[in-house]
């Protein structure tokens, strides 16, 4: 408000009012109201005589102490009605309006008038909202009575007088509408020499009431009653009194007008409405989803604060169901579900409440608003995922031999010994256009077993479930890249991330492209990924780089390719510590009826023996299109085996790209591959490169071609 009047383009510009013929500036008017003790010669009314003959009296500054006292008295009345109180700023705004500034405020709202051009770029937005807020609040104290509004010199359009299609006459006042309880004051405003005069005679009712401003007005003798913008005036009838036309009218106030707190709190209200709606969704899920019913039957009896209530409710349900087809077990389950739903409702309210009870101004910061909305949504997802998370633990439990998990008793009946609900949510961290740190934004429930059993805290569950739950809730994501572009929220000394990735493969129904690199888990946890890959039916591309899978881990991945339903087409295992023993498993994968079209085993240690095993599978494979074996120490024997496989496959082979670069191939490697080319037309891209560690005599890159009876060599 201070900026509106002291630091705007028109703050020092003079203007003159038409009612009291006073010349002043917005700056002076602010001082008159907000700094009444300031040493300023206040402007005087040009049409008020001080000889006692004028009906009006000159305005006087009102000390702030007196203004606060009057506000206190009004607020005491509002408190009795349990209505919001007026702030000091609202008192200043109301007093400003009753002085010369009303002409600027109203001309801005109407969009025309003598004062409009003088406002320049200043729209007095804050001040107008504050004045409107005073009306909304203080109108609750106004007594219903007849009020009057005098107008001189204006001409109303014909549409105001003629009934519309609904038989209604009248219009809408776009600005604040000043009225008075004193009929004589209205007649004075309407009676100006040479100008037609109108007096509106209106009756306030239960709802349609204005704000009485006599207690704070600069001109209390006017007995002003102020209405908010967009007040409707419906013409009921007219009559002539002397030279004045009296219009009998009915009022309709703007019921959508907001207090200043509501204006400032719009964003907070939006967040609050969203949170309340999500709480209702959670409650509906807890009462209707079968997974919640399963959880309730297991968890409620174990929670002391709920068990007794659930047991009592079950007895009531059993009695109510007497004669119906409901046994005691069903009654107990119904009771447990209802009790758990109530518990979840209270817990979610307690946790959601913090998202929309902060100071309203904070929500007007875009970053804070965005973070708050994200946190609230993630909390809702975390709560909704409770049964889902337990189900996935059960899945992992069934696979414990393959996943190397210790015993966890979370079978299909959720036979856990105790449950602690733990809502711990933090803001999501963004790492690029399509990568999210799921571990930091989705925290699943905390389960605690008895001593001697296995204790799973939030941190472990993040590793097992956060990725899977994240993909479940972000179904539009088709690719997930883990490594330098994604930082998970925990280290991985025991392979928790590996188990999280395996859970992702088990749970996702949309993921098609998964790649991860530079993660610190070893061969044992990697077995979980291979075991889960065999159960995944959506993934088409898997890339693992710079991870110590070892042969033990890689074997499980190749076994997964054998499983019915696997759609994996592209498998990249670069720098994953694969040794010659893995060759047999690659051979088995190539011989199995898989969808694999690309196999990249660059930067491993297959050696000649491993390469020979791969070649055996390649000779009979009819689907692989790309095979990359660079830097695998395959030597001359390995190259010879691959060449013979290509000759065996001949034109039936699907292989288009073969990369054997950076391998010691001996003096005959080029000769072997040259012969293979003659018998394998589909091969279009062959990469060999130099061998810097062996004799290159007799091997001239890329080839020395000779055509003879035996074909191309």
N, C-alpha and C positions, 0 to 999 in steps of 0.2 A: 504494500500500500504506500509505503514511503517512496519507493521507486516510481510508482504511478504519478505521484504528485511533486516530487522534488528532483527526480533525475530522468525526466522524459523530455521529449522534444518541445512540448508546449508548456512546460512547468513555469516558465517566466513570462508567458504571453498573457496580456490582459484580455478580459472578456467582460461583457456587461449583461446582467440579468434583466429580464423584462418585468419581473414582478416588483422588485424593490429598487430597480435602476441602480444597482451597485456595480462598480467596476473593480475587479480584483484579479488575482492569478491563482492557479492551482497551488503554487508554493505557499502563498499567503494563507490560503484556506486550510492547508495542512497544518501550518503553524498555529492558526487560530484554534483548531480542534485538538491537536496532539501536543502542542507546546504553548498553551495559553498564557504562560508567564513570560514569554519572549518579549523583549523590548521592541515592539513594532507598533506603528500607528495604523490601527485597523481601518480598513475601508468602511465608509458609511453609506447607509441607504440614501438614495437620492430623492425619494418620495415620502419619507416619513418626517413629519414635523415634530419638534420637541416641545411645542406649546400646549400639548395636551389635547389638541383637536383631532389627532389621528387615532384610528382604531388600533393600529399596530404600534408596536414599540421596537426600539432599536435592539439589535442582538447584543449580548454581552458574552465575553469569554467565560468558560466554565472550567474552574480548576480541576486538574486531574483527580485530586483527592475526592472532590464532590462527585465527579463522574463515576469513580470506582464505588463510592457509597451508594449511588443510585443503582448501579449494576448489581450490587450486593442485595439490595431490596428486591429487585426484579427476580434475581436468581433464587431467592428464598421462596418466592411464589411458584416458580417453575419446579423447584424441588418437591414441593407439596404435590404437584401433579405428576411427579416422576418424569419430567421432561428435561432434555439437555440444557445446561446452563449457557448463558452468554459469556463470551470472552471479551477482554478489554478491546481487542481489535474490532469486534463487532459493535461495541459501543462507539468507537471512533467512526466506523463506517456509517452507522445510523445518523450520528450528529453531522457528519460531512454532508449527507444527502439532504438534510433539512436546511442547508445553507445554499449559497450560489452554485455549488458544484452539481446540483441536480440537473442543470441544463445540459451539461456535457454528458453525464451518464445517460440521460434519456435520449438525447439526439443520436448518440452512438448506437443505442439499442434499436431505435426506430429506423436508423439509416438515412435520416433527413433532418433538417432543422438548421437554424442560424449558427449554432455552436459546433456543428459537425466538422466543418472545414478547419476550425481552430484547434481541433484535437490532433491534427496532423497524423503521425503514426502511432500515437498513444491510444490504446483501447481500454485502459483502466480495468483490465480483466479481473485482477485480484480484488480490487475494491468492489466491483459489481457483484462478484460472488459472495463477498462478505456481507454486503447489504441484503442480498437475497436470503442469506442464512439468518440474519436477524429477523426477517419477516416470518420465515418458516418456524422459528422457535417461539418468538414473542407473541405471535398471533394466537397461541394457545391461551393467552391471558385476556384477550379482547372479549368484551361482552357484546353479544349480538345486538345490533341497534341499526337505526337508519343513518346512512352517511350520504354525503353530497360531494359532487365534483363540479366546479364552475369552469367553463371554457369560454373565451371570447375570441372572436375573429376567425375561427376555424370553420371550414365547411366539410361536413361529412359526406361521403359518396352516396349515391342513390342506393347502392347495394346494402348499405347499413339500414335503410328504412324499409326496403321492399322484402317481403317474406321470400325465403329460398324454397327449394323443392320440398323441404321438410316442414315448411310453414314457420320457420324461425327467422326473426329479424335481429340484427346486431352485428358485432364484430369482436376482434381480439385486440387488446392493447399490447403492443410489442415491448413497451418500456415499463418502468415502474409506474404505478398509477397512484397519484396522491389524491386523497379524499379528506373530508373533514366531518367531524361530528356537528360543527356549527354551521347551520344553514346560511347565516348572514355572511360568513367568510366566503362561502361558495358563491353567493350572489355578488359580492364585491369583485371576485375574480371574473365573473361573467358580465359584469356591468362596466364596460369601457366605452367611452363616447365614440360613436361612429362605427362600432363593430357589433355584429350579431352575437347574442349571448345564449349559451346553453347551460342548464344545470341538470346534472344526472342525479336522480334520487334513487338510491339503491338500498336494499335491505340485506344485511348480513344474516347468516343462518348458522346452523350447527357446524358445518364444514367450511363454508365460504366466508372466512373472516380475514380481515387485514390486521396489520400490526399498529397498535396505538403508540405514537411517538412523542406525545406531549411531555413525557418525563425526561426526554433527552434532547428535544428540539431546540434549535437556535431561535425559533419563534414559537414558543409554547402557546401563545394566544391563538394560533391557527388550529389547534386541537387536531393535528394531522393523524390520519389513519392510512397507512401505506400498504399497497398490494404488490405482489411480485409480478415480474413480466409474464406475459401470455395469459393475463386474466381475461376471461370472456365476459362480454356485456350483452345481455339479451334484452331487446326492447320489448316492454310489455304494453306501453301506452305513452301518450304525450298530452300536455295541456299548456296553456298560455297563462303566464303570471306577469302582467305588466309588459315590459319589453323583453322578457326572458322566456325561452321555451324550456319547459321542464319535461325531462325524459324519465319516465318510470322504467326502471331496469332491474334485472336479476343478474347476480354475479355467479361466475364459475371460476374458482381459482385453479392455478396450475398445481395439480397434485404430485407432479413429478419433480417439483423444485426440491433442491438438496441443501442441507446445511453445509457450512464450510468444512466441517469434519468429514462429512460424507464425500465432498468433492476431493479433499486431500486423500481420503481413504479409498478411492475407487479401485486402485490396483490391489490394495490389501483385501478389499471385499471380494474382488475377483478370485484371489488366491484362496480366501476363506470359503467361498462358494464351491470352488473346485475340490478343496479338501473335504468338505462336508459331503459332497457327491461321492467322492472316492470312499469315504467311510461307509456310506450306504451300500456301495458296491461290495465292499469287503464283508459287511454283515450279510448281504444276500448270498454271497459265495459260501460263507460259513454255515448258512442254514440250508443251502440247497445242493452244494456240490458233494457227491459221494465220497470224495477223498477226504473232505473235512469230517464227514460222519465217521469214517474209519479212524481218523486221528482222534476224534473226540472219545470214541469208545476205549481207546488205549490210554490217552493222556489224562482225561478228566479224573478218573479214579486215583491217579498218582499225584494230583495237585491238591494238597490239603485244603486250600481255600475254596476249592470247587467241589471236592468229592462229596462232602456232606450235603451240600445244596442239590447236587445231581441225584444223590440217593433219595432225598425227600421228594424231589420232582418226579422221579421214577415211580414212587409209590402212588403219588397223586394220579399220574398217567395210567397206572395199572388199574386203579379204582374207576377212573373215568372210562376206561376201555372195557370194563366188565361187560360181558355179553358181546363184545366186538371181537374181531379176529386179530387181537394183539396180545402176544404173550409177554411175560415179564422181561425177557431179554430184549425184545423190541422196544418195550417201554423204557428200559434203561438206556438203550441207544438213542432214542428220541430225546430223552431228558439230557443225556450227555451232550448231544449235538446242540441243543438249545442253550445249555449252560456255557458251553465253550463259545458259542456265538456271542453271548452276552459278554463273556470275558474278553474276546477279541475286539468287540465293539468298544469296550471301555479302554482297553490298551491302545487301540488305534486312535481313539479320540485323544488320549493323553499325549500320544506322540505326535499326532497331526496338529494338535492345538498350537504347538510352538511355531508352526509355519505361518500362522496368520494372526499372531498376537503381538508382533513387534510394533515399534513406532511406525505410524502410517507413512511418514516421510521417507523411511528407508526403502519402501517398495517403489518409490518413484525413481530410484536408481536402477537403470536397466540391468546392470550386472547382478545386483542383489536379487532383483525380481526373477531373472533367469535362473540363478542358482537355487532360489527357494522353490520355484516350480519343479525344477529337475529333482531336487531332493525329495519333495513331497511325492512325486510320481514314483521315484525309485523306492521310497518307503512302502508305498501301496503295493508295488510289485513284490517287494521282499516279503510282506505279510501274506500276500496271496500265494506266494510260492512255498509256504510251509509244508503243506501236504505233498506238494510236488517234490520238494527237496528230500523229504523222508522216503518217498517212493524211489527216488534215484539212489539213495543210500542203500535201499533194499536191493536194487539191481546190482550195485557194486558188490554188495555182500554176497549175492549169488555167484559172482565171478571172482570171489576172493582168492581162489587158487591161482587164477590167471593174473589177477591184479596185484598179488602179493600183499593183500590187506590182512591185518590182524582181525581176530574174530569181532564182529559187530552184530549184535542181535537186533536187527531191524528188518525182520521178515515182512511178509505181506500184511500181517496183522499189526504191524508197528509195535512189536513186543519189546518196547524199550522200558527201562526201569525208572527213569525220571526224565522230565522235560522242563527246560528253562527257556521261556520265550525271551529272546534278546533282539531288540530292534536297534541296530547300529548301522546307520546309513551315512554316507558322506557324499560330497558332490562328485559327479563324474568328471574324469580328467580326459580332455580331448587330445588326441595325438594324430592329427591329420584328418583328411576328409572322410575316411572310412574305418578308422581304427579307434577303439575305445578301450580304456583300462577297465574291463569288466570286473576284475578283482577288487577295484576300489569303489565301485558304485553299487555292487549287488552283494549284500551280506546275507547269508542264509541263517536259519535258526541255530542256536547253540544247544547241543545235546550233551548231557553229562551222565556218564554211567557210574555205577558204584565202583569202589576201589577194587582193584584186581581185574576190572574189565577195561575196556578201551574208552578213553575220554576224547571226545571230539569237540574242540573249541571252534570259534568263528574262523580263526586263521586257517585251520585245516580244511574246514568246509569250503572256504573260498577256493582253495586249490582243487577240491574235488568237484565242486558244483557251480562256482561263479561263472565260468565260461559257458557251461551248458545252459544255465539259467539265463545268462545274458543273451545267448543266441535264441533261446525260446522266446524272450520278450522283444527281440529285435528281428522279427521274422523277415524284414525286408533285406537284411544283410545276406549277401551271397558269398562274400569273401572275408576271410579273417587272416591277417598277417601278424604273427607274433615274433618279436625280436627287437630290432632297433626302432621300429616304428610303433611298438607297443611295449609299455613297461608294466608288468604285473606288480601287484601290491605286496608281494612277499618273495623272499628268497626261496630256493628250491633244493635244499640240501638232501631231503628225503624223497624227492620226486613228486611233490604235491602237484606241481604244474603238469607233469606228465599225466597224473591221474585226472587232473582237470580237463586236459585235452581228450583223454579217453571218455570222460563223461560227456564232453561236447559231442563226440562222434556217436555216442549212444543215444543222446537226447535230440540232437538237431534233426529237423525235418526239412530244412531249407538250405543248409550249408553245402556249397559245391566246390569251394576252393579254399584249402587250408594250407598255410605255410608258416613254418617257424624256424628260427635260427638262433645260434649262440645261447642256447639254454644249457644249464649245468647238470641235468640229470644223466644218469648212466644207463647201462643196458637193462638192469632189472626193472626200473620203472617204465622203460620203453616197451616192455612186454605188454603193458596195459594198453598202449596205443594200438599195437597190432591186434590184440584180442578184440578191442572195440571196433577196429576197422572192419573186421569180419562181420559185424552186426550192422554196419552203416549201409544205408541204401541210397544216399543222396550224393556223397562226395565223388567228384570226378577228377579232381587234381589234388595231390598231396606233395608238398615240398618240404624236405627236412635238410637243413644245411648246418654244418659245424655243430653237430650234436653227437655225443659219444654213444651212438646206438650199439656199436659192436655187432658181431654176428648174432649174438643171442637176441638182441633187440630187433635186428633186421629180419631174422627168421620169422618172428611173430607177424611182422608186417607182410611178408610174402605169403605166410599161411592165410592171412586175412583175405588175400586176393582169391583164394580157392573157394571161398564161401559163396553159396548161392545168393544172388541179390546184389553182390558188389558191382558198382558201376564205375569204379576207378579206372580212368583212361590214361592219366599222366602221373607217374611216380618218379620223384626226384629225390635221391639220397646222396647228397654231395658231402664229402669230407665227414663221413659218419663212422669211420673206423671199421669198415667191412673187410674181412680177410678171406683167404681162399676157401675156408669151410663154408662160406655162404653161397658159393657157386652152385652147390647141389640144390639149394632151396630156390635160387633164381631159375635154375633149369626146371624145377617142378612147377614154378609159377608160369613159365613160358609154355609148358606142355599142357597146363590146365586150360579149360575153356573160359578164359577171362575176357574182360573188355579192354585190357591194357593195350594202348597203342604207342606209348612213349615210356622208355625206361632210361633214366639218367643216373649212372653210378660213378660219376666223375670224382677224382681225387680220393680214391680208396686204395686198398691193397689186395685186389683179387688175385694177382699173380697168374702165372701160366696155368696152374691147376684149376683155379677158380674160373678162369676164362674158358678153359676147355669144357667145363661143365655147362657154362652159359651157352657155348656154341652148340652143344648137344640139343638144348631146348630150342635154340634159334633155327636149327635145321628143320624142325617139324612145326614150328610156329607159323601161323598164317594170318596173324592180326597185328603184330608189332610193326610199326612204321618208322620209329626213331629209336636208335640204340646208341647211347653215349658211354664210352668206357675210357676217356682220357686219363692219363696219369694213374694207371693201375698196375704198373710193373708187369705187364702181361707177357713181354718178351716174344721171341720168335715163335716158340711153340704155341703160345696163345693166339698169335696172329694166324698161324697156319690152321689152327682148329676153326677159327671164325671163317677163314676163306673156304675151307672145305664145307662148312655148314651152308654158306651162300651157294656153293656149287650144287650141293644136295637139294636145297630148296628150289633153286632155279627160278623159272618164271612164276612159280606159285607163291614165291615170297612176297610179302607186303612191305618189306623194308625199303624205305626211301632215303634215310639218312643214317650214316654210320660214322662215328667219331672215335678213332683210335689214336688220336694225337698224344704227344708227350709220353709215349711208351717206348722202351728199348726193344726194337723190332728185329735187330740183327740185319745181316746182309741180304737175306732172302725174303724179308717181310714184304717188300714192294712186289717181288715176283709172285708171291702167293696171292696178294690182293689183285694183281693184274689178271691172273687166271680166273679169279672169282668174278671179276667184272664181266668177263666174256660170257659167263653162264647165268648172270643175274641181271636181266634188263631193268627190273623195277628200281634198282639202286641209282639214285640221281646225285647224291651228295656224299662224297667220301673224303674224310679228313684224316691225314696221317701226320704230316709235319716232320721236322728234323728230329734226329736222335742225337743229343749232345754227349751221350755217355758211351757210345759204341762206334765201331767202325762203320762208316757210311759208304765205303767203296762198294760199287755194284748196286747202290740204291740212289738213283738220281731223282729228286723231287721235281714235279709230282710223280711222273712216270716216264719210262722210256718205252715207247710203243713199238711192238713188232707184230706183224700179222703173218701167221703161218697156218699150217694145217690144224694146229691145236687151238687156234683162235687168238684172241688178244692177250698179250702178256706184257 
